Amino acid sequence: MANRAYKPNPVDTQAIELPEELVQLAEPLARHVHEVWSARRIAEGWRYGPQRNDELKETPCLVPYEELEEGEKAYDRNTAMETLKYILSLGYRIER
């Protein structure tokens, strides 16, 4: 399977414009994405380390969301925004 060339084909969500209330939802959703990721890593035996080391199962990202580097936060925000856009692209509505 490792030889198989994988070509990602995500849904094009560029034309989807999020309403302001969903844009505001992206930050708490990004925080939750990080919390879920962190909980999974800890359950797998990972711990905080100053540099990522797969062999030792250490990562500098096992910190509260507020302490993440801005690049890591941006990754989580993008995941949140794209998830919201994808849901809308499928025809769903998100209401409070």
Biopython code that builds the backbone (N, CA, C, O; Angstrom):
import numpy as np
from Bio.PDB.StructureBuilder import StructureBuilder

atoms = [
    (1, "MET", "N", (0.804, -1.192, 0.000)),
    (1, "MET", "CA", (0.000, 0.000, 0.000)),
    (1, "MET", "C", (0.849, 1.259, 0.000)),
    (1, "MET", "O", (0.408, 2.286, -0.515)),
    (2, "ALA", "N", (2.040, 1.216, 0.555)),
    (2, "ALA", "CA", (2.890, 2.401, 0.655)),
    (2, "ALA", "C", (3.282, 2.932, -0.721)),
    (2, "ALA", "O", (3.599, 4.114, -0.850)),
    (3, "ASN", "N", (3.267, 2.093, -1.745)),
    (3, "ASN", "CA", (3.661, 2.526, -3.084)),
    (3, "ASN", "C", (2.531, 3.238, -3.831)),
    (3, "ASN", "O", (2.770, 3.914, -4.831)),
    (4, "ARG", "N", (1.328, 3.086, -3.348)),
    (4, "ARG", "CA", (0.182, 3.690, -4.006)),
    (4, "ARG", "C", (0.245, 5.216, -3.881)),
    (4, "ARG", "O", (0.435, 5.746, -2.786)),
    (5, "ALA", "N", (0.085, 5.906, -4.993)),
    (5, "ALA", "CA", (0.111, 7.363, -4.987)),
    (5, "ALA", "C", (-1.245, 7.886, -4.545)),
    (5, "ALA", "O", (-2.264, 7.622, -5.183)),
    (6, "TYR", "N", (-1.246, 8.615, -3.467)),
    (6, "TYR", "CA", (-2.472, 9.187, -2.928)),
    (6, "TYR", "C", (-2.606, 10.620, -3.420)),
    (6, "TYR", "O", (-1.679, 11.420, -3.292)),
    (7, "LYS", "N", (-3.746, 10.931, -3.974)),
    (7, "LYS", "CA", (-4.006, 12.280, -4.454)),
    (7, "LYS", "C", (-5.253, 12.805, -3.747)),
    (7, "LYS", "O", (-6.371, 12.427, -4.098)),
    (8, "PRO", "N", (-5.066, 13.682, -2.745)),
    (8, "PRO", "CA", (-6.225, 14.217, -2.024)),
    (8, "PRO", "C", (-7.179, 14.944, -2.966)),
    (8, "PRO", "O", (-6.753, 15.594, -3.920)),
    (9, "ASN", "N", (-8.454, 14.826, -2.689)),
    (9, "ASN", "CA", (-9.473, 15.458, -3.513)),
    (9, "ASN", "C", (-10.560, 16.061, -2.612)),
    (9, "ASN", "O", (-11.705, 15.609, -2.623)),
    (10, "PRO", "N", (-10.186, 17.093, -1.826)),
    (10, "PRO", "CA", (-11.200, 17.679, -0.943)),
    (10, "PRO", "C", (-12.252, 18.437, -1.737)),
    (10, "PRO", "O", (-12.003, 18.877, -2.859)),
    (11, "VAL", "N", (-13.424, 18.583, -1.144)),
    (11, "VAL", "CA", (-14.493, 19.362, -1.757)),
    (11, "VAL", "C", (-14.030, 20.817, -1.821)),
    (11, "VAL", "O", (-13.486, 21.346, -0.851)),
    (12, "ASP", "N", (-14.247, 21.449, -2.955)),
    (12, "ASP", "CA", (-13.879, 22.854, -3.115)),
    (12, "ASP", "C", (-14.898, 23.710, -2.371)),
    (12, "ASP", "O", (-16.059, 23.797, -2.770)),
    (13, "THR", "N", (-14.455, 24.336, -1.292)),
    (13, "THR", "CA", (-15.348, 25.156, -0.476)),
    (13, "THR", "C", (-15.051, 26.652, -0.621)),
    (13, "THR", "O", (-15.544, 27.463, 0.163)),
    (14, "GLN", "N", (-14.257, 27.009, -1.608)),
    (14, "GLN", "CA", (-13.861, 28.412, -1.769)),
    (14, "GLN", "C", (-15.058, 29.332, -1.967)),
    (14, "GLN", "O", (-15.020, 30.484, -1.538)),
    (15, "ALA", "N", (-16.106, 28.858, -2.599)),
    (15, "ALA", "CA", (-17.276, 29.693, -2.867)),
    (15, "ALA", "C", (-18.217, 29.783, -1.664)),
    (15, "ALA", "O", (-19.151, 30.585, -1.668)),
    (16, "ILE", "N", (-17.981, 28.978, -0.655)),
    (16, "ILE", "CA", (-18.842, 28.986, 0.529)),
    (16, "ILE", "C", (-18.411, 30.139, 1.430)),
    (16, "ILE", "O", (-17.260, 30.214, 1.859)),
    (17, "GLU", "N", (-19.339, 31.016, 1.703)),
    (17, "GLU", "CA", (-19.067, 32.126, 2.607)),
    (17, "GLU", "C", (-19.797, 31.868, 3.914)),
    (17, "GLU", "O", (-21.015, 31.689, 3.940)),
    (18, "LEU", "N", (-19.041, 31.852, 4.986)),
    (18, "LEU", "CA", (-19.641, 31.594, 6.288)),
    (18, "LEU", "C", (-20.290, 32.852, 6.848)),
    (18, "LEU", "O", (-19.698, 33.930, 6.788)),
    (19, "PRO", "N", (-21.497, 32.729, 7.392)),
    (19, "PRO", "CA", (-22.101, 33.864, 8.092)),
    (19, "PRO", "C", (-21.243, 34.203, 9.323)),
    (19, "PRO", "O", (-20.536, 33.342, 9.845)),
    (20, "GLU", "N", (-21.308, 35.433, 9.770)),
    (20, "GLU", "CA", (-20.461, 35.902, 10.875)),
    (20, "GLU", "C", (-20.579, 35.029, 12.118)),
    (20, "GLU", "O", (-19.574, 34.777, 12.783)),
    (21, "GLU", "N", (-21.798, 34.553, 12.453)),
    (21, "GLU", "CA", (-21.936, 33.735, 13.662)),
    (21, "GLU", "C", (-21.173, 32.417, 13.540)),
    (21, "GLU", "O", (-20.730, 31.868, 14.548)),
    (22, "LEU", "N", (-21.015, 31.902, 12.317)),
    (22, "LEU", "CA", (-20.225, 30.682, 12.137)),
    (22, "LEU", "C", (-18.739, 30.981, 12.126)),
    (22, "LEU", "O", (-17.939, 30.159, 12.574)),
    (23, "VAL", "N", (-18.362, 32.131, 11.627)),
    (23, "VAL", "CA", (-16.948, 32.545, 11.702)),
    (23, "VAL", "C", (-16.543, 32.613, 13.176)),
    (23, "VAL", "O", (-15.452, 32.178, 13.544)),
    (24, "GLN", "N", (-17.428, 33.160, 14.018)),
    (24, "GLN", "CA", (-17.152, 33.253, 15.450)),
    (24, "GLN", "C", (-17.111, 31.878, 16.119)),
    (24, "GLN", "O", (-16.459, 31.708, 17.150)),
    (25, "LEU", "N", (-17.797, 30.906, 15.542)),
    (25, "LEU", "CA", (-17.798, 29.543, 16.069)),
    (25, "LEU", "C", (-16.471, 28.829, 15.779)),
    (25, "LEU", "O", (-16.131, 27.855, 16.452)),
    (26, "ALA", "N", (-15.736, 29.303, 14.797)),
    (26, "ALA", "CA", (-14.498, 28.622, 14.385)),
    (26, "ALA", "C", (-13.468, 28.553, 15.503)),
    (26, "ALA", "O", (-12.801, 27.529, 15.654)),
    (27, "GLU", "N", (-13.321, 29.611, 16.288)),
    (27, "GLU", "CA", (-12.301, 29.601, 17.348)),
    (27, "GLU", "C", (-12.611, 28.582, 18.444)),
    (27, "GLU", "O", (-11.728, 27.799, 18.794)),
    (28, "PRO", "N", (-13.838, 28.556, 19.007)),
    (28, "PRO", "CA", (-14.110, 27.504, 19.991)),
    (28, "PRO", "C", (-14.049, 26.100, 19.381)),
    (28, "PRO", "O", (-13.667, 25.147, 20.060)),
    (29, "LEU", "N", (-14.418, 25.971, 18.128)),
    (29, "LEU", "CA", (-14.318, 24.680, 17.461)),
    (29, "LEU", "C", (-12.849, 24.278, 17.295)),
    (29, "LEU", "O", (-12.500, 23.114, 17.488)),
    (30, "ALA", "N", (-12.002, 25.222, 16.943)),
    (30, "ALA", "CA", (-10.565, 24.947, 16.817)),
    (30, "ALA", "C", (-9.985, 24.514, 18.165)),
    (30, "ALA", "O", (-9.172, 23.592, 18.227)),
    (31, "ARG", "N", (-10.403, 25.180, 19.239)),
    (31, "ARG", "CA", (-9.950, 24.811, 20.585)),
    (31, "ARG", "C", (-10.370, 23.369, 20.888)),
    (31, "ARG", "O", (-9.590, 22.595, 21.444)),
    (32, "HIS", "N", (-11.601, 23.015, 20.522)),
    (32, "HIS", "CA", (-12.089, 21.658, 20.761)),
    (32, "HIS", "C", (-11.303, 20.631, 19.931)),
    (32, "HIS", "O", (-10.973, 19.553, 20.425)),
    (33, "VAL", "N", (-11.011, 20.966, 18.688)),
    (33, "VAL", "CA", (-10.198, 20.088, 17.835)),
    (33, "VAL", "C", (-8.866, 19.794, 18.531)),
    (33, "VAL", "O", (-8.408, 18.652, 18.556)),
    (34, "HIS", "N", (-8.254, 20.832, 19.092)),
    (34, "HIS", "CA", (-6.976, 20.639, 19.788)),
    (34, "HIS", "C", (-7.155, 19.771, 21.037)),
    (34, "HIS", "O", (-6.318, 18.912, 21.316)),
    (35, "GLU", "N", (-8.232, 19.988, 21.783)),
    (35, "GLU", "CA", (-8.475, 19.197, 22.989)),
    (35, "GLU", "C", (-8.670, 17.718, 22.651)),
    (35, "GLU", "O", (-8.138, 16.848, 23.341)),
    (36, "VAL", "N", (-9.422, 17.435, 21.601)),
    (36, "VAL", "CA", (-9.650, 16.049, 21.177)),
    (36, "VAL", "C", (-8.325, 15.422, 20.738)),
    (36, "VAL", "O", (-8.006, 14.297, 21.121)),
    (37, "TRP", "N", (-7.556, 16.164, 19.931)),
    (37, "TRP", "CA", (-6.249, 15.673, 19.475)),
    (37, "TRP", "C", (-5.347, 15.389, 20.671)),
    (37, "TRP", "O", (-4.707, 14.340, 20.734)),
    (38, "SER", "N", (-5.296, 16.329, 21.624)),
    (38, "SER", "CA", (-4.439, 16.175, 22.799)),
    (38, "SER", "C", (-4.827, 14.961, 23.633)),
    (38, "SER", "O", (-3.969, 14.190, 24.062)),
    (39, "ALA", "N", (-6.131, 14.799, 23.857)),
    (39, "ALA", "CA", (-6.606, 13.659, 24.652)),
    (39, "ALA", "C", (-6.216, 12.336, 23.988)),
    (39, "ALA", "O", (-5.815, 11.386, 24.660)),
    (40, "ARG", "N", (-6.339, 12.292, 22.662)),
    (40, "ARG", "CA", (-5.966, 11.066, 21.943)),
    (40, "ARG", "C", (-4.465, 10.796, 22.079)),
    (40, "ARG", "O", (-4.051, 9.667, 22.342)),
    (41, "ARG", "N", (-3.666, 11.832, 21.899)),
    (41, "ARG", "CA", (-2.210, 11.661, 22.012)),
    (41, "ARG", "C", (-1.826, 11.165, 23.407)),
    (41, "ARG", "O", (-1.031, 10.236, 23.541)),
    (42, "ILE", "N", (-2.388, 11.780, 24.433)),
    (42, "ILE", "CA", (-2.062, 11.369, 25.801)),
    (42, "ILE", "C", (-2.480, 9.919, 26.029)),
    (42, "ILE", "O", (-1.743, 9.154, 26.650)),
    (43, "ALA", "N", (-3.647, 9.540, 25.536)),
    (43, "ALA", "CA", (-4.110, 8.149, 25.665)),
    (43, "ALA", "C", (-3.172, 7.178, 24.955)),
    (43, "ALA", "O", (-3.055, 6.020, 25.356)),
    (44, "GLU", "N", (-2.499, 7.650, 23.894)),
    (44, "GLU", "CA", (-1.551, 6.818, 23.148)),
    (44, "GLU", "C", (-0.158, 6.815, 23.788)),
    (44, "GLU", "O", (0.756, 6.171, 23.274)),
    (45, "GLY", "N", (0.005, 7.525, 24.897)),
    (45, "GLY", "CA", (1.286, 7.529, 25.600)),
    (45, "GLY", "C", (2.192, 8.710, 25.271)),
    (45, "GLY", "O", (3.345, 8.732, 25.703)),
    (46, "TRP", "N", (1.705, 9.681, 24.525)),
    (46, "TRP", "CA", (2.503, 10.852, 24.206)),
    (46, "TRP", "C", (2.551, 11.778, 25.417)),
    (46, "TRP", "O", (1.678, 11.741, 26.283)),
    (47, "ARG", "N", (3.596, 12.611, 25.457)),
    (47, "ARG", "CA", (3.741, 13.608, 26.509)),
    (47, "ARG", "C", (4.393, 14.856, 25.930)),
    (47, "ARG", "O", (4.866, 14.859, 24.793)),
    (48, "TYR", "N", (4.408, 15.903, 26.724)),
    (48, "TYR", "CA", (5.030, 17.140, 26.275)),
    (48, "TYR", "C", (6.533, 16.936, 26.149)),
    (48, "TYR", "O", (7.156, 16.273, 26.978)),
    (49, "GLY", "N", (7.106, 17.519, 25.095)),
    (49, "GLY", "CA", (8.550, 17.583, 24.902)),
    (49, "GLY", "C", (8.859, 18.825, 24.099)),
    (49, "GLY", "O", (8.011, 19.274, 23.328)),
    (50, "PRO", "N", (10.049, 19.401, 24.249)),
    (50, "PRO", "CA", (10.374, 20.656, 23.565)),
    (50, "PRO", "C", (10.413, 20.541, 22.043)),
    (50, "PRO", "O", (10.256, 21.540, 21.340)),
    (51, "GLN", "N", (10.623, 19.327, 21.534)),
    (51, "GLN", "CA", (10.628, 19.079, 20.091)),
    (51, "GLN", "C", (9.857, 17.797, 19.823)),
    (51, "GLN", "O", (9.798, 16.906, 20.671)),
    (52, "ARG", "N", (9.264, 17.710, 18.630)),
    (52, "ARG", "CA", (8.553, 16.480, 18.283)),
    (52, "ARG", "C", (9.575, 15.352, 18.137)),
    (52, "ARG", "O", (10.585, 15.483, 17.445)),
    (53, "ASN", "N", (9.279, 14.252, 18.806)),
    (53, "ASN", "CA", (10.123, 13.071, 18.736)),
    (53, "ASN", "C", (9.192, 11.863, 18.746)),
    (53, "ASN", "O", (8.679, 11.468, 19.793)),
    (54, "ASP", "N", (8.981, 11.279, 17.557)),
    (54, "ASP", "CA", (8.050, 10.156, 17.433)),
    (54, "ASP", "C", (8.514, 8.941, 18.226)),
    (54, "ASP", "O", (7.693, 8.210, 18.779)),
    (55, "GLU", "N", (9.803, 8.725, 18.283)),
    (55, "GLU", "CA", (10.339, 7.563, 18.996)),
    (55, "GLU", "C", (10.046, 7.649, 20.495)),
    (55, "GLU", "O", (9.676, 6.654, 21.118)),
    (56, "LEU", "N", (10.213, 8.836, 21.066)),
    (56, "LEU", "CA", (9.956, 9.047, 22.494)),
    (56, "LEU", "C", (8.506, 9.442, 22.781)),
    (56, "LEU", "O", (8.103, 9.572, 23.937)),
    (57, "LYS", "N", (7.732, 9.629, 21.711)),
    (57, "LYS", "CA", (6.346, 10.084, 21.822)),
    (57, "LYS", "C", (6.275, 11.402, 22.601)),
    (57, "LYS", "O", (5.569, 11.518, 23.603)),
    (58, "GLU", "N", (7.023, 12.379, 22.110)),
    (58, "GLU", "CA", (7.017, 13.711, 22.694)),
    (58, "GLU", "C", (6.649, 14.736, 21.629)),
    (58, "GLU", "O", (7.029, 14.611, 20.465)),
    (59, "THR", "N", (5.898, 15.756, 22.053)),
    (59, "THR", "CA", (5.514, 16.828, 21.148)),
    (59, "THR", "C", (5.356, 18.134, 21.935)),
    (59, "THR", "O", (4.862, 18.119, 23.062)),
    (60, "PRO", "N", (5.768, 19.248, 21.354)),
    (60, "PRO", "CA", (5.579, 20.531, 22.020)),
    (60, "PRO", "C", (4.132, 21.032, 21.948)),
    (60, "PRO", "O", (3.807, 22.070, 22.525)),
    (61, "CYS", "N", (3.280, 20.313, 21.254)),
    (61, "CYS", "CA", (1.891, 20.747, 21.077)),
    (61, "CYS", "C", (0.961, 20.270, 22.197)),
    (61, "CYS", "O", (-0.223, 20.609, 22.198)),
    (62, "LEU", "N", (1.477, 19.496, 23.141)),
    (62, "LEU", "CA", (0.639, 19.055, 24.260)),
    (62, "LEU", "C", (0.631, 20.124, 25.343)),
    (62, "LEU", "O", (1.156, 19.947, 26.442)),
    (63, "VAL", "N", (0.016, 21.231, 24.983)),
    (63, "VAL", "CA", (-0.164, 22.374, 25.879)),
    (63, "VAL", "C", (-1.585, 22.885, 25.668)),
    (63, "VAL", "O", (-2.223, 22.545, 24.672)),
    (64, "PRO", "N", (-2.085, 23.701, 26.598)),
    (64, "PRO", "CA", (-3.413, 24.293, 26.355)),
    (64, "PRO", "C", (-3.426, 25.080, 25.044)),
    (64, "PRO", "O", (-2.403, 25.619, 24.623)),
    (65, "TYR", "N", (-4.580, 25.137, 24.415)),
    (65, "TYR", "CA", (-4.735, 25.808, 23.122)),
    (65, "TYR", "C", (-4.141, 27.214, 23.150)),
    (65, "TYR", "O", (-3.474, 27.630, 22.202)),
    (66, "GLU", "N", (-4.381, 27.940, 24.231)),
    (66, "GLU", "CA", (-3.904, 29.318, 24.341)),
    (66, "GLU", "C", (-2.382, 29.415, 24.269)),
    (66, "GLU", "O", (-1.851, 30.467, 23.915)),
    (67, "GLU", "N", (-1.678, 28.342, 24.597)),
    (67, "GLU", "CA", (-0.214, 28.349, 24.604)),
    (67, "GLU", "C", (0.397, 27.833, 23.304)),
    (67, "GLU", "O", (1.619, 27.833, 23.154)),
    (68, "LEU", "N", (-0.433, 27.397, 22.372)),
    (68, "LEU", "CA", (0.087, 26.908, 21.095)),
    (68, "LEU", "C", (0.730, 28.036, 20.304)),
    (68, "LEU", "O", (0.349, 29.199, 20.437)),
    (69, "GLU", "N", (1.706, 27.680, 19.482)),
    (69, "GLU", "CA", (2.265, 28.632, 18.529)),
    (69, "GLU", "C", (1.141, 29.050, 17.581)),
    (69, "GLU", "O", (0.219, 28.273, 17.334)),
    (70, "GLU", "N", (1.213, 30.249, 17.060)),
    (70, "GLU", "CA", (0.161, 30.764, 16.184)),
    (70, "GLU", "C", (-0.045, 29.872, 14.960)),
    (70, "GLU", "O", (-1.176, 29.713, 14.500)),
    (71, "GLY", "N", (1.024, 29.291, 14.428)),
    (71, "GLY", "CA", (0.896, 28.403, 13.272)),
    (71, "GLY", "C", (0.055, 27.175, 13.578)),
    (71, "GLY", "O", (-0.719, 26.723, 12.734)),
    (72, "GLU", "N", (0.203, 26.636, 14.774)),
    (72, "GLU", "CA", (-0.597, 25.477, 15.180)),
    (72, "GLU", "C", (-2.060, 25.870, 15.365)),
    (72, "GLU", "O", (-2.963, 25.131, 14.974)),
    (73, "LYS", "N", (-2.288, 27.043, 15.965)),
    (73, "LYS", "CA", (-3.659, 27.533, 16.113)),
    (73, "LYS", "C", (-4.299, 27.733, 14.736)),
    (73, "LYS", "O", (-5.461, 27.388, 14.526)),
    (74, "ALA", "N", (-3.532, 28.291, 13.811)),
    (74, "ALA", "CA", (-4.057, 28.531, 12.457)),
    (74, "ALA", "C", (-4.444, 27.216, 11.790)),
    (74, "ALA", "O", (-5.447, 27.157, 11.078)),
    (75, "TYR", "N", (-3.666, 26.165, 12.010)),
    (75, "TYR", "CA", (-3.981, 24.845, 11.455)),
    (75, "TYR", "C", (-5.331, 24.362, 11.995)),
    (75, "TYR", "O", (-6.175, 23.883, 11.237)),
    (76, "ASP", "N", (-5.528, 24.492, 13.318)),
    (76, "ASP", "CA", (-6.785, 24.067, 13.931)),
    (76, "ASP", "C", (-7.947, 24.943, 13.460)),
    (76, "ASP", "O", (-9.041, 24.438, 13.209)),
    (77, "ARG", "N", (-7.714, 26.258, 13.339)),
    (77, "ARG", "CA", (-8.762, 27.162, 12.845)),
    (77, "ARG", "C", (-9.162, 26.800, 11.423)),
    (77, "ARG", "O", (-10.348, 26.788, 11.093)),
    (78, "ASN", "N", (-8.184, 26.506, 10.585)),
    (78, "ASN", "CA", (-8.473, 26.139, 9.203)),
    (78, "ASN", "C", (-9.295, 24.849, 9.159)),
    (78, "ASN", "O", (-10.238, 24.740, 8.375)),
    (79, "THR", "N", (-8.944, 23.884, 9.989)),
    (79, "THR", "CA", (-9.713, 22.639, 10.067)),
    (79, "THR", "C", (-11.155, 22.948, 10.457)),
    (79, "THR", "O", (-12.088, 22.399, 9.872)),
    (80, "ALA", "N", (-11.336, 23.813, 11.432)),
    (80, "ALA", "CA", (-12.680, 24.182, 11.881)),
    (80, "ALA", "C", (-13.453, 24.888, 10.770)),
    (80, "ALA", "O", (-14.604, 24.546, 10.496)),
    (81, "MET", "N", (-12.826, 25.867, 10.138)),
    (81, "MET", "CA", (-13.497, 26.635, 9.080)),
    (81, "MET", "C", (-13.878, 25.727, 7.907)),
    (81, "MET", "O", (-14.990, 25.816, 7.387)),
    (82, "GLU", "N", (-12.960, 24.861, 7.493)),
    (82, "GLU", "CA", (-13.247, 23.963, 6.378)),
    (82, "GLU", "C", (-14.342, 22.964, 6.727)),
    (82, "GLU", "O", (-15.143, 22.596, 5.867)),
    (83, "THR", "N", (-14.383, 22.526, 7.977)),
    (83, "THR", "CA", (-15.453, 21.621, 8.408)),
    (83, "THR", "C", (-16.807, 22.322, 8.336)),
    (83, "THR", "O", (-17.783, 21.757, 7.842)),
    (84, "LEU", "N", (-16.857, 23.552, 8.830)),
    (84, "LEU", "CA", (-18.105, 24.318, 8.764)),
    (84, "LEU", "C", (-18.531, 24.551, 7.317)),
    (84, "LEU", "O", (-19.706, 24.398, 6.987)),
    (85, "LYS", "N", (-17.596, 24.915, 6.463)),
    (85, "LYS", "CA", (-17.911, 25.137, 5.054)),
    (85, "LYS", "C", (-18.396, 23.860, 4.378)),
    (85, "LYS", "O", (-19.325, 23.889, 3.571)),
    (86, "TYR", "N", (-17.767, 22.750, 4.710)),
    (86, "TYR", "CA", (-18.170, 21.475, 4.118)),
    (86, "TYR", "C", (-19.597, 21.117, 4.516)),
    (86, "TYR", "O", (-20.385, 20.669, 3.683)),
    (87, "ILE", "N", (-19.926, 21.314, 5.791)),
    (87, "ILE", "CA", (-21.281, 21.036, 6.252)),
    (87, "ILE", "C", (-22.290, 21.862, 5.450)),
    (87, "ILE", "O", (-23.323, 21.346, 5.022)),
    (88, "LEU", "N", (-21.983, 23.152, 5.250)),
    (88, "LEU", "CA", (-22.880, 24.009, 4.472)),
    (88, "LEU", "C", (-22.935, 23.566, 3.014)),
    (88, "LEU", "O", (-23.995, 23.626, 2.391)),
    (89, "SER", "N", (-21.811, 23.123, 2.463)),
    (89, "SER", "CA", (-21.787, 22.694, 1.058)),
    (89, "SER", "C", (-22.665, 21.466, 0.826)),
    (89, "SER", "O", (-23.126, 21.229, -0.291)),
    (90, "LEU", "N", (-22.891, 20.695, 1.873)),
    (90, "LEU", "CA", (-23.750, 19.513, 1.773)),
    (90, "LEU", "C", (-25.229, 19.867, 1.862)),
    (90, "LEU", "O", (-26.094, 19.001, 1.730)),
    (91, "GLY", "N", (-25.513, 21.158, 2.089)),
    (91, "GLY", "CA", (-26.899, 21.587, 2.147)),
    (91, "GLY", "C", (-27.481, 21.710, 3.540)),
    (91, "GLY", "O", (-28.662, 22.023, 3.696)),
    (92, "TYR", "N", (-26.659, 21.465, 4.562)),
    (92, "TYR", "CA", (-27.141, 21.579, 5.940)),
    (92, "TYR", "C", (-27.116, 23.037, 6.376)),
    (92, "TYR", "O", (-26.392, 23.866, 5.824)),
    (93, "ARG", "N", (-27.924, 23.315, 7.372)),
    (93, "ARG", "CA", (-27.900, 24.618, 8.027)),
    (93, "ARG", "C", (-27.430, 24.412, 9.446)),
    (93, "ARG", "O", (-27.731, 23.391, 10.065)),
    (94, "ILE", "N", (-26.704, 25.364, 9.957)),
    (94, "ILE", "CA", (-26.259, 25.309, 11.344)),
    (94, "ILE", "C", (-26.949, 26.456, 12.074)),
    (94, "ILE", "O", (-26.732, 27.629, 11.769)),
    (95, "GLU", "N", (-27.781, 26.093, 13.040)),
    (95, "GLU", "CA", (-28.531, 27.103, 13.778)),
    (95, "GLU", "C", (-28.312, 26.917, 15.273)),
    (95, "GLU", "O", (-28.088, 25.808, 15.757)),
    (96, "ARG", "N", (-28.380, 28.009, 15.971)),
    (96, "ARG", "CA", (-28.276, 27.955, 17.436)),
    (96, "ARG", "C", (-29.611, 27.535, 17.971)),
    (96, "ARG", "O", (-29.780, 27.416, 19.184)),
]
sb = StructureBuilder()
sb.init_structure("model")
sb.init_model(0)
sb.init_chain("A")
sb.init_seg("    ")
for serial, (resi, resn, name, xyz) in enumerate(atoms, 1):
    if name == "N":
        sb.init_residue(resn, " ", resi, " ")
    sb.init_atom(name, np.array(xyz, "f"), 0.0, 1.0, " ", f" {name:<3s}", serial, name[0])
structure = sb.get_structure()
